[in-house]
Amino acid sequence: MRGTTAFPVLTAEEAAELIPHGAMVAFSGFTPAGSAKAVPQALARRARQLHDEGTPFQIRVLTGASTGASLDDALAEVNAISWRAPYQSSSLLRKQINEGRVAFVDMHLSHLPQSVLFGFFGKVDVAVIEATEVTPDGRVYLTTSVGASPTFLQVADKVIFEVNRRQARRISDMADITIPKPPPYRNALDLDHPLQRIGKNYARVDPEKIVGIVETDRPDELGGFTPSDETSRAIAEHVVRFLLDELAAHRIPMEFLPLQSGVGNVANAVLEGLGDNPDIPDFLMYTEVFQSAAFKLMQRGRLRGASTCALTLSPGEMREFVSQLDFFAPRIVLRPQEISNNPAVVRQLGVIAMNTALEFDLFGHVNSTHVCGSTIMNGVGGSGDFARNAYLSIFMCPSIAKDGKISTVVPMCTHVDQNEHSVQVLVTEQGLADLRGLAPEERATRIISQCAHPMYRDYLYRYVRDAGSAHIPHDLSRCFELHQNLLQHGSMLPAATPRRAAC
């Protein structure tokens, strides 16, 4: 096996035996791209066996972001996770977090490597990292994501590699890996263009820490996106029209600005809409995920290049990607998340950030994470890294959910991830609210008229009118009335038929 014969070759089960109960384990992966697969599955089997014998077994889990079914789902299914950071998208793990069975730390993804490096979470006992090659002198060639793996390799006491023969070795040629010096010796990043390279195409590890290599042959566990629907296409049309108006007003240069796009069907639809409009110039991306729409736009020549942290492509797209590596390799840079999500670079490059929300309120605060203020969905992810520092910060969501039983435009957000000072533009299928330069009451009027669904507009107008005079007019006795209606009657509409919602 290329470059790995200097290290013991283990089965996944043998590797799992090296991880004790209570260990902090850092796994590779940023989304399911590049996520460890074989060892966490073996850990899950071991946990099930130990639990059947009456022996406790749980671990603390660190990753770059979300992972695939072989990691979060497999370990959650056997109650093998006691603590988790910084982001997840597993429905089973989410349930355990919301039941209080798993402690979850939700945090900005750019903050994670520094937090790990300085021991904020305690000692990292073991790192389990997917790679295509590990050389005897400690050069590590990663697969379809970089994430926080370079930092995990630096701080972990022991390292286990999953050397995945399914992943193309040439993918690591796109990597540009550097770990900034710790404060106060951290230099400014010399990054003036999304495709500029400032590091090396491999990560480093002390060979003495490597306890074994597990050979695998598995694709990333990524599914495809659902086709754009009428709502997401309408959101995309509003965003495209807004950016065209900004171009015409010379507030965006004619060569355009780099784009960041969050994960999901709405974000995918917006990228498709931008690519389909001939008046939008060919553009670059400085983002954290390279997903389906970006892949297709690059094939068409509309996307000139992309800096990213992960290749979040479906299995079919990944096969096509690998077959065309001569085309894609010069156009893509894979970076660690502390660089791909670095606020200083986002500000310097003038990134246009486009992210999705669960709900937003009348004054521009955005809730990206919690339903009814208490039940977490996935986490804040990288949206805050980009939103606070973007040239333009855009948040998008449908105006209603659950066939109109939920309004995503509410008097006050039950949880705030992005405050009014970081949010410039809000979009639903109803329209777009440009909030720049508007005082709070003007914001409320603009948001209601442009973004709220017609069935909720009268209620929202009355709320502002009845709240009285203040810089930010709120009636604290009623600001969560819509959410209370949902809890009590199954719908936010005041005249709802009594039925309790699962909130």
N, C-alpha and C positions, 0 to 999 in steps of 0.2 A: 504494500500500500504506500502511495506517494508520501515520502517524508515523515512517516509515522512509526517506522519500525523500531525507533529508539525507545518507545514507550509500551507498557503492557497493554495487550489487547484483551478487553473484558467483554463478557456478555452484559446486557442491560441489567440482568438480575444481580450479577456480581457487583456492578457499579452501584446499584441501589443499596446493597448491603453496607456500603461505605458511608452511608448517610444516616446518622443517628436521629432518634427522637429528639425534637426540640431544636434541630439545627436550622440556621439561616442559610437558605439555598438560593443562589442567584442563577436564574435561567436566561439563556439567550432568547431573543424574540422581540419584535416590535410589530404588533398584530401577529397573526400566525406566521408571518414571513420570518424565516430563520429561527423559528421557535424550536427548542428542544422537544423531542417526541418520544424516543425509545425509553430513556431513563425515567422520565416522570410516569410513564405507563407502568414500568417495572416497580417504581415506588408505590404506585396505587395498588398493585397486586400484593406487594409486601405488607402495606398497611392493612389491607383487607384480611390477610392471613393473621397478622398480629392481633387485630381487633377480635377476630374469631377466637383467638386463644386467650382473650382477656388482657392483652398487653397494650398499653397506650402507644400510639405513634402518630404524631403530627409534626409538620415542619412549618417554618416561616418562609414565605415565598416572595422573592424579589424578581421582577422582570423589567424590560424596558417599557412595555405598555401592556396591551392585551396579548393573549396567546391563542393557541389552537385547542381543539378538543382533547388532544392527548395530554395536555398539561392541566389547565384550570378545571376542565370538566372531569377528567379522569380522577384527579386528586380530590375534588369536591365531592364526587360521588361516593367516596369511601371515607369522608370526613377526615381527610389527612392534612388540611390546611388550618392553622391556628391564627395566622396573621398574613396580610397581603398588602403589597404596594407595587406600583403607584396607580394602576388602572386595570380594569377588567371588563370583559364583555360576555361572560358566561352566565347564562340564566340560572343555572344551579348554584353557582358560587354567589351570585347576586342575592338569591333567596337566603342563603346562609348568612350573608353579611347583614341583610335587613332583619333577620331573626336574632341577631346578636351572637351568632355562633362563631363568626370569623371577624377578627378585628381588621378593619380596612383603613389604610391611610391613602386618601385621595389627594393628589398633589400635581402641580405643574411638572410636565415631563422634563423640561430643561433643568429643573432643580435636582432631579434624582441623582445624577452622577456625583455632584458635589456632596450631596447628603450622604451618599454611600462612602465616598472617599474620606470624609471626615468623621465617619463612624456615628452619625446621628441615629442610626437604627441598630447599632451594635455590630459585633464582628460577623463578617461573612464567612461561614465555615466552608462551604463548597460552592463552586461555580460549575454549572453544566452548560456547555456552550457548543452549538452546532458550527461546524467548519467543513471546508472541503479539503484542507491540508494543514498539518501542523509540522513544522520543521524541527529537527533536533536542537537548533539554537533558539527556539521559542518564537518563531514567526507564525502567526495564526491568520489563515486566510478564511474570512467569514463567508457566509452564504448570502441569502436574499435580504438580510437586514443587518445593520450595525448596532443600532439601539444603544444600550449601556454596556454592551459586552466588553469593550476595551477597559472600562473601569472595573467591571467585575473581575476580569483577569488580573488586574493589578492588585486588588485588595483581598481576594479569596485566599484562605489558607490552603485549600486543595482544589484542584481543577480536574474535571472529567470532560472529555471531548466526545461529542457524537460526530464522527466523520461520515458525512452523508454523500454517498456515491451518486445519488440522484441529482444533486445540485451541480451545476456546471462550474468548473474551476475558474473559468474566465469571468464569472460574475464578480469575483473579488478584484478584478482589474479596475472596476468602477469605484472601488472604495477609496475614500480619502480620510484617513484616520489620524487624528491628533487629540491628545488630552491636554487641555490648558494647564498651565502652572497654577498652583494654589495661590490664593490671596496671601499677602499683598504683592506678590511677584507676577501676577497674571498680566501678560501683555495683551494689548488690543489685537483682535483678529484682523489680519491683513487680507480681507475678503472683499473685493470690489466688484465681483461678478458671480452670478450663481454657479457657473461652471469652473471657476477658478479653484485650483487644488493647492492645499496648504499642508498636507500631511503625506502619509504613506498608504499603500494599498493593503497593508496588513496590520494587525494588532500585535502586541507583544505580551509574552507570559514568561515567567521564570520556569524553565524546564523542570527544576527540582520540585515544583508544586504539582506537576501532572501525575496523577495516580493511575490514569488509564485512558484507553481509547475504546469507544464502542462504535463498531461499524454499523452503519444503517444505509437504507436505500428507500427513502420515503419523500413524497412530495409535500410541500406546504399544504396545510389544511384550510385553504381559502376557497370560498364559494364565489359565485358570480353575483353581480348586482341585478335587481329586478329592473325591467325596462322602465323608462321614464313615464310617469302618468301625467294626467292633465294638470294636476296641482303643481308638481315639480317643474313641469315645462312653463307654467305661468310664472312661477318664481324666477326661473331662469330668464324669461323674457324681460322682467322688470330689472334684473341685475344688468343684463346686456344693454338695455336702453339707458340706464343710469351711467354706465361706463362710457357709452358712446357720447352722451351729453358732456361728461367730464373731459373727454378727448376734444370735443368741439370747443369747449370753453378753455382749452389749453391748461387745464389743471392736472391732466395726465399727458406726459410727453408723447409725441407721435410714435416713438419706438416702443411705447407702452411701458409698463412696470411689471416686475415679477409677481406672480400669483401664488398664494397659498390656498389650498382647499382642504377642508376637513374630510372625514370619512363618512360615507353614506350615500344613499340614493339621491337626496336633494343636491348635495355637493357635486355628485357625478353628473346630474342633469344640468347644473349650471355650467360646468366645464364643457359639456357637449354643446350647450347653447352658445357659448363664447366661440367655440371652434366653428360652428355652423354659420356664424354671421360674417360675411366677407368684409364688413367695415371695421371689424376688430383686427388689429395687426397681428401677425404671427408673434408669439410671446414666449417668455421663459417662465419657469416656476422655481420658487424657493420654498419648499414645503416639507412636510414630514412623511407623507405617503404618496407613492406613485401608483395610482389605481387605474381602473379599466378605461375611463374616459381619457385620461392623460396618455395612456398607451396608444389608443386609437388616434388621438390627435397628433402624436409624434410620428406615427406611421404616415399620416397625411401631410406632414410637413408644417402643420399649424403650430405645434409645440416645438420650438427650436431646441430646447434643452431643459433639463430638470435637475435640481439638487434636491435630494430626498434622504430619508432615513431607512426606507423599506420599500420593496417591490411587492405591493399588495395586489397581485394578479391572480386570476382564476387559473386552475391547472392547464386549461387549454391555451389561455393567453401566455402562460409561462413557457409552454412548449414552443409556441410561436416566437416568443421573445428570444429564447435560447437559439433557435434556428436562424435568427437575424442579428446575432450579437455584433457582427461587424458594423451594422447600422446603428444599433442602440448604444454600444459601449462609449463612443466619443460624446454622446449626447446626455449621459446620465452620470451623476456623482452621488455615491452613497456615503453618508456622513454619520458620525455618532450623534445622538439626540441632543447633547449639549451644544453642538454646532448647528445642526439642522433647525433647532428650535431656539437658537441664541437670540435674545431680545436685542442686543446691540447690532447684530447683523441684520435683523428684520428692520430696525430703524434706519440703518445705513443704506440698505438697498432700496428702501421705499416700497416694501411689499404691500400688496393689496390682499388683505386677509378675508377669507370667506368661510364662515363656520355656521353650524346649525345650533338651534336652541330648543329647549323643551317649552319654555314660555318666556315672555318679556312683559314688563309692566309699562304703565303710561308715561314713565319718565326716563325710560331707556335702560333700566337694569335688566340683565339677562340671567336666567336660570338655565344652566346647561346640564344639570346633574340629578336633581332630586324632585320626585313627584310629591306634591303636597308638603314640601319642605322637609320630608323625613325619609322617604324611601329612595335610595340611590338607584340610578340606572347603571351607568358605566363609570363615570368619573369626568373630571374636567379635562383630562388629556393635555393636548398641546394648545388648545384654543386660546388660553390666557397668555401663553408665551408670545403668540402672534398679535392678538387683539390689542393689548395695551401699547404695543410699539409699532403697529402698522401705519402706513401712510393713509390707508383707508381701512376701517374695521367694519365689516358687514356681517350681520347675523340674520339667518333665514330659518323659517319654519312655516308649515301650514297654519292658517288662522284658526282652524278648529281640528279637533281629534274626536274619535269615537262617535262619528256621525253627528257631530255638533254638540255632544254632551259636555265637551271640554272646550273652552276658549283658551287659546294660547296667549291671548292679549288680556292681561288682568290688571286690576288696580295696583296691586303690590305683589312682587314676586315672593314666594314662600321661602326661597333660598336664592342668594345672589352669588354668582361666580364671576360675572363681568359687570362692573358697576357703570353707572351712567357716564363717567368720565372716560371710559375706554370704548364706548359704543358710539359709532357715528351714523350707521345706516341700519335700518331694520326692514325686512322684506317678508311678506307673505304672498300667497297667490292673489290677494286682493289689491296689493300695490306696494309701493316703496316709500318709506319715510326717511328723508334726509334730515338728520337732527343737528347738523353742524350750525353753530351760531344761534340756536334756539334756546330761550329760557324755558324753565320747566313747564309752565302752562301752555306755551306754544308747542312744546314737545308732545304733550298729552293730546292736544287737538290734532296735530299732524299724525300721530300714531293711530288714533281712533279713526280718523277719516280715511287714512291710506291703508292701514294694515288689519284692523279689526273686522271680523265677519259681520255682515249686516244684522244677524240675529242678536248680536251682543252690543251693537253700537249705541243704541238708546240708553241701555243700562250704564255703559261706561261714560257717556256724556253726562248723565244725571249724577253719577258718582263725583265727577270733577266739579260740577256746579254746586252740589250740596256740601262739598268738603270745606267750603269757606275760603278765606283769603290767607295765603301763606306763600313762602317762597316755593315750597313743594306741598301743595294742598292734599292732605290726607285726612280721612276720617278713620281713626284707629279702631273705632267700634265696628267698622264695616269693611275695612280694607281687604279682609280675607273672606268676605261673604260668599263669593263665587266658589271658593274652595270648600267652605262649610256646606254649601248647597250640594256639592259633589259628594262629600262624605255622608250627608244625611239623606239625600234623595237620588243619588246616582247620576245626577246631571248638574252642571253649573247653572243652568237656567232656573230662575227662582220658581217658576211654575212647574217644576219637574214632578213627575209621578214618583211618590215615595219609593225608594229602592236604594239600598246601601251599595256604594261602589267599593271596589277593591283598590284602595288608594295608597 
